[in-house]
Structure formats: C-alpha cells, structure tokens
Amino acid sequence: MKKSQWIALGVFLLLIALFFVFDLHRVITLENFQAQREIVLDFYADNRLLTICLFMLVYIGVTGLSLPGASIMTLIAGAIFGLSVGLVLVSFASTIGASIAFVLARYLFRDLVQRRFESALKPINEGVEKEGAFYLFALRLVPAVPFFAINVGMGLTPIRLWTFYWVSQLGMLAGTAVYVNAGQQLGQLESLSGIVSPMLIGSFVLLGLFPLIAKKVVEFVKRRAGSSGA
C-alpha cells in the first residue's frame, strides 16, 4: 500500500474507534429517540434546515464508515420528517454514504485483493462487467446481504462508481420507503394502545413481507429476461 493509503486507512480506523469509544452506537437507538422525541421535534420545528443538514451528515457518516445504525436512523427519519421528506433525505444520504464506503474500499483494498486473488476473482469480475447493474439491483432490492457488505464488496469489483450510485439509489428506494413509513407510524405512537393500531400493524407486516416480495420480483424479472433471450 502507498503512504497515502496507509494515512487514509489510519483516519478511517480512528473514526471508527472514536464512534465506539464515545458510545455513539448507544445514542442511535429507538429507545433513546423515543425518550428525546419531543425535544427533537421541537428543535426541528424551529430549525428545519439545520436539522435536515445535521441528519444528512450523521447518516452519511454512519453509512460511509460502515457503522451500525443506518436502519434505526431510517426509522427515525420517518418519525421526524414524515414519509415524503424522510424518504428523499434517506434515499440520498444512504446512497451518498454507500458511495463513500464503495470508494474507500476501492482506494484502500481493491488492488491488493485483486492481485492476491486474481484467478478466483476473474469469473466474478467478468460477471459484474456483464450484468453488474442488474446484479447490484437484485442485491439492493432483496436485503439478504448486509448493506455495508454490498458497498465494500462492490468496491472491489470493476463496476463504475456512477453505475453503483444510480442503481443503488433506485434499488434501495422501495425498501427505504417501507422503513421510513414504519418510522412515521412509530413517531405517531402516543400510548401503548397505539401499538395495536391498523396503520402500525400494517407497516410492520409490510416491513416483514418486503424481502419476500422483492425476491419474487427479481425472480420474475430473471425469468422474463431468460424467456426473451431464448
């Protein structure tokens, strides 16, 4: 590795260490948000632009450094900003953060990994070059692989950054909407009786069914593509 890569790696590891040293992973929880919800909502009412900017920066930082908390922050976005604004904010923040993680993995590790495992990675590289956009779209649509693993893994392949960006944003949009909507329903919960409200129950049913629905959609598209190419 070059000197600049070692410096970048050192900064990267330092930021991750600080995140855990200061127990920031304990701050990004639903329990903590619910306890501070009224304060946060009042702050947002008085400082809309500042709240949006701070939320975007934190979300981009969490996803860019592959830290835990993105899913919780997506729910919190729905509770604070509502479905429409929350969806837009999370869609761009998550994709920008994913792209940062992608670039970091490519800059720090791609050459080393490609050299050491050239023969093993050859079919993977060829597959990504051939249908990288659809492959990435399927991974984003069906959340079977962890978010950060896709970002880092794709950074080690030949896929272009712009392709990674727009496919990720498109592929994550439906799942993001489901999470933000669930967060919006949680944000409207005023008492324990609200837990059995049809809207909240429906949101969490959709949250549970989404991976299965997305998987069926991908399988249908693959079948259609195979039959049209036959």
C-alpha positions as CSV (number, residue, x, y, z in Angstrom):
1,M,0.0,0.0,0.0
2,K,1.1,3.5,-0.7
3,K,1.8,6.1,2.0
4,S,-1.4,8.0,1.2
5,Q,-3.4,4.7,1.5
6,W,-1.9,4.0,4.9
7,I,-2.9,7.5,6.1
8,A,-6.4,7.1,4.8
9,L,-6.7,3.7,6.5
10,G,-5.4,5.2,9.7
11,V,-8.0,8.0,9.6
12,F,-10.7,5.5,8.8
13,L,-9.9,3.3,11.7
14,L,-9.5,6.2,14.1
15,L,-13.0,7.5,13.2
16,I,-14.5,4.0,13.8
17,A,-12.7,3.7,17.1
18,L,-14.0,7.2,18.3
19,F,-17.5,6.1,17.4
20,F,-17.3,3.2,19.8
21,V,-15.1,4.9,22.4
22,F,-17.7,7.7,22.9
23,D,-20.5,5.1,22.9
24,L,-22.2,6.8,19.9
25,H,-23.7,3.4,18.9
26,R,-25.8,3.6,22.1
27,V,-27.1,7.0,21.1
28,I,-28.6,5.8,17.8
29,T,-31.4,3.7,19.2
30,L,-35.2,3.8,19.1
31,E,-35.4,3.8,22.9
32,N,-33.1,6.9,23.1
33,F,-35.0,8.7,20.3
34,Q,-38.4,8.0,21.9
35,A,-37.1,9.4,25.2
36,Q,-35.9,12.6,23.4
37,R,-38.7,12.7,20.7
38,E,-40.4,15.9,21.9
39,I,-37.1,17.8,22.2
40,V,-36.1,16.6,18.7
41,L,-39.4,17.5,17.1
42,D,-39.4,21.0,18.8
43,F,-35.9,21.6,17.5
44,Y,-36.9,20.5,14.0
45,A,-39.9,22.9,14.1
46,D,-37.6,25.8,15.0
47,N,-34.6,24.8,12.9
48,R,-35.8,22.8,9.9
49,L,-32.9,23.3,7.6
50,L,-30.3,22.8,10.3
51,T,-32.0,19.6,11.5
52,I,-32.1,18.3,7.9
53,C,-28.4,19.1,7.4
54,L,-27.3,17.5,10.7
55,F,-29.3,14.4,10.0
56,M,-27.9,14.1,6.5
57,L,-24.3,14.5,7.8
58,V,-24.7,11.9,10.5
59,Y,-26.4,9.4,8.2
60,I,-23.8,9.8,5.5
61,G,-21.0,9.4,8.1
62,V,-22.6,6.3,9.6
63,T,-23.1,4.6,6.2
64,G,-19.8,5.9,4.7
65,L,-17.8,4.4,7.6
66,S,-19.9,1.2,7.5
67,L,-21.0,1.8,11.1
68,P,-24.1,0.3,12.7
69,G,-27.3,2.4,12.9
70,A,-28.5,3.0,9.4
71,S,-31.7,1.0,9.8
72,I,-32.5,2.7,13.1
73,M,-31.8,6.2,11.5
74,T,-34.2,5.3,8.6
75,L,-37.0,4.7,11.1
76,I,-36.1,7.9,13.0
77,A,-36.2,9.8,9.7
78,G,-39.8,8.7,9.3
79,A,-40.7,9.7,12.8
80,I,-39.1,13.2,12.5
81,F,-39.7,14.2,8.8
82,G,-42.6,12.1,7.7
83,L,-42.8,9.8,4.7
84,S,-42.2,12.2,1.8
85,V,-39.4,14.3,3.2
86,G,-37.9,11.4,5.1
87,L,-37.8,9.2,2.0
88,V,-36.0,11.9,0.0
89,L,-33.4,12.5,2.7
90,V,-32.7,8.9,3.5
91,S,-32.6,8.0,-0.2
92,F,-29.8,10.5,-1.0
93,A,-28.0,10.2,2.3
94,S,-27.8,6.4,2.2
95,T,-26.7,6.4,-1.4
96,I,-24.1,9.0,-0.9
97,G,-22.8,7.2,2.2
98,A,-22.8,3.9,0.3
99,S,-20.8,5.5,-2.5
100,I,-18.2,6.8,0.1
101,A,-17.8,3.3,1.5
102,F,-17.5,2.0,-2.1
103,V,-14.8,4.5,-2.9
104,L,-12.9,3.8,0.4
105,A,-12.9,0.1,-0.2
106,R,-11.7,0.6,-3.8
107,Y,-9.0,3.0,-2.9
108,L,-7.7,1.1,0.1
109,F,-8.1,-2.6,-0.8
110,R,-9.0,-3.2,-4.4
111,D,-5.5,-3.5,-5.9
112,L,-4.3,-5.7,-3.0
113,V,-7.3,-8.0,-3.2
114,Q,-7.3,-8.2,-7.0
115,R,-3.6,-9.1,-7.1
116,R,-3.7,-11.7,-4.3
117,F,-6.9,-13.4,-5.6
118,E,-6.7,-12.7,-9.3
119,S,-7.7,-16.2,-10.5
120,A,-10.5,-16.6,-8.0
121,L,-11.9,-13.2,-8.7
122,K,-11.8,-13.4,-12.5
123,P,-15.2,-15.0,-13.0
124,I,-16.7,-12.6,-10.5
125,N,-15.2,-9.6,-12.3
126,E,-16.5,-11.0,-15.7
127,G,-19.9,-11.5,-14.2
128,V,-20.0,-7.9,-12.8
129,E,-18.8,-6.5,-16.1
130,K,-21.5,-8.4,-18.0
131,E,-24.5,-7.8,-15.7
132,G,-23.2,-5.7,-12.9
133,A,-26.1,-3.3,-12.8
134,F,-28.8,-5.9,-12.6
135,Y,-26.8,-8.0,-10.1
136,L,-26.4,-4.9,-7.9
137,F,-30.0,-4.0,-8.3
138,A,-31.1,-7.5,-7.1
139,L,-28.8,-7.3,-4.1
140,R,-30.2,-3.9,-3.2
141,L,-33.8,-4.9,-3.7
142,V,-33.6,-8.1,-1.7
143,P,-31.9,-7.3,1.6
144,A,-30.3,-10.7,2.1
145,V,-26.7,-9.3,2.1
146,P,-25.8,-6.6,4.7
147,F,-25.8,-3.1,3.4
148,F,-22.2,-2.4,4.3
149,A,-21.0,-5.7,2.7
150,I,-22.5,-4.7,-0.6
151,N,-20.8,-1.3,-0.5
152,V,-17.4,-2.8,0.3
153,G,-17.7,-5.8,-1.9
154,M,-18.7,-3.8,-5.0
155,G,-15.8,-1.5,-4.4
156,L,-13.5,-4.5,-5.1
157,T,-15.1,-5.2,-8.5
158,P,-14.8,-3.3,-11.8
159,I,-18.3,-1.7,-11.6
160,R,-18.2,2.0,-12.2
161,L,-19.0,4.5,-9.4
162,W,-21.8,6.2,-11.3
163,T,-23.4,2.8,-12.1
164,F,-23.1,1.9,-8.4
165,Y,-24.7,5.1,-7.4
166,W,-27.8,5.2,-9.5
167,V,-28.5,1.5,-9.3
168,S,-28.1,1.6,-5.5
169,Q,-30.4,4.6,-5.2
170,L,-33.1,3.0,-7.4
171,G,-32.7,-0.5,-5.9
172,M,-32.9,0.8,-2.3
173,L,-35.9,3.2,-2.9
174,A,-38.7,0.7,-2.2
175,G,-37.1,-0.8,1.0
176,T,-36.3,2.8,2.2
177,A,-39.9,3.8,1.7
178,V,-41.1,0.7,3.8
179,Y,-38.7,1.6,6.6
180,V,-39.5,5.3,6.6
181,N,-43.2,4.6,6.6
182,A,-42.8,2.3,9.6
183,G,-40.8,5.0,11.4
184,Q,-43.5,7.5,10.7
185,Q,-46.1,5.2,12.4
186,L,-43.8,4.8,15.3
187,G,-43.4,8.5,15.6
188,Q,-47.1,9.0,15.9
189,L,-47.4,6.4,18.7
190,E,-48.7,8.3,21.7
191,S,-49.6,5.4,24.1
192,L,-49.4,1.7,24.4
193,S,-52.9,1.4,22.8
194,G,-51.4,2.8,19.6
195,I,-49.3,-0.4,19.2
196,V,-52.4,-2.3,18.0
197,S,-53.4,0.4,15.5
198,P,-54.1,-0.9,12.0
199,M,-51.6,1.5,10.4
200,L,-48.8,0.5,12.7
201,I,-49.5,-3.2,12.4
202,G,-49.8,-2.8,8.6
203,S,-46.4,-1.0,8.5
204,F,-44.6,-3.8,10.3
205,V,-46.4,-6.5,8.2
206,L,-45.1,-4.8,5.1
207,L,-41.7,-4.5,6.7
208,G,-41.6,-8.3,7.2
209,L,-43.1,-9.2,3.8
210,F,-40.9,-6.8,1.8
211,P,-37.9,-9.1,1.4
212,L,-40.1,-11.9,0.2
213,I,-42.0,-9.6,-2.3
214,A,-38.7,-8.2,-3.6
215,K,-37.3,-11.7,-4.1
216,K,-40.3,-12.7,-6.1
217,V,-40.0,-9.6,-8.3
218,V,-36.3,-10.4,-9.0
219,E,-37.1,-14.0,-9.9
220,F,-39.9,-12.8,-12.2
221,V,-37.6,-10.4,-14.0
222,K,-35.0,-13.1,-14.4
223,R,-37.5,-15.5,-15.9
224,R,-38.8,-12.8,-18.3
225,A,-35.2,-12.0,-19.3
226,G,-34.4,-15.7,-19.8
227,S,-37.5,-16.4,-21.9
228,S,-37.0,-13.3,-24.1
229,G,-33.4,-14.3,-24.7
230,A,-34.3,-17.9,-25.6
